[in-house]
């Protein structure tokens, strides 16, 4: 679970990222979940776009992907979603420390 400081840090990093996947009229399929999981293992932070003809709202899509891919939703703005999942073997992104 990310705190607000970590989420803000990841949002800043995601500004320069390109959108990797699009969710269209078929919604969130098993294929999309697998591709998102693979991309998160490699990159840790990705952007996804929801098309106008998708059957659900971007927030619903983001929650479904986060649940199925076991990752965190960093941000949903308009039709863009940002996801984060830490790679424990080879971490690429160092998050700000949390206060205890």
Secondary structure, 3 states (H helix, E strand, C coil): CCCHHHHHHHHHHHCCCCEEEEECCCCCCHHHHHHHHHHHHHHCEEEEEECCCCCCCHHHHHHHHHHHHCCEEEEEECCEEEEECCCCCCCCCCCCCCCC
